[in-house]
Structures are given as structure tokens and as C-alpha cells.
């Protein structure tokens, strides 16, 4: 099974369903719709859960907006810095 990593500070948000989106750069664009992944913490490689990729939407950095930030469960200002 393939895996994907997240910062450990996001674990609760992922498990609770508050974080429903992850924005990845081109180097992590190899995932596909329908793929089921084991999600691990980036820092210590502890398994969080399994996730399924429901959709993929390419987006340019300058097109990121409040909708993206909300799905990431991040403040909008954070993603613009």
C-alpha cells in the first residue's frame, strides 16, 4: 500500500474530518483518484489512518483562495505567506 505523510500537528484534524484537502507540489503529484493510502506523520513515521483520494484538482499557487484554505483547515493568511 502506498503512503502519504502529514505533519504530526495535523493528525487530529485529519482523523476528525476537519482537514479534507491537502495541497501538494508537483513532486507529490503521482497520486490518483480512487487510491487508498496509509497516512503517516512526517516527523516520526507513525501511522495516522487510511485515506482515499476522492478527487484531484490542479491549482496554480496564485489561484489559491479561501475555499482551499478552509478545506485544508488553515487560516487563509497562512497559505499566502
Protein Blocks (a to p, Z undefined) as FASTA:
>chain_A
ZZddddfklmmmmmnomamcdcddfklmmbcehiacddddfklopafbdcddfbdcdddf
klgcfklmmmnopafklmmZZ
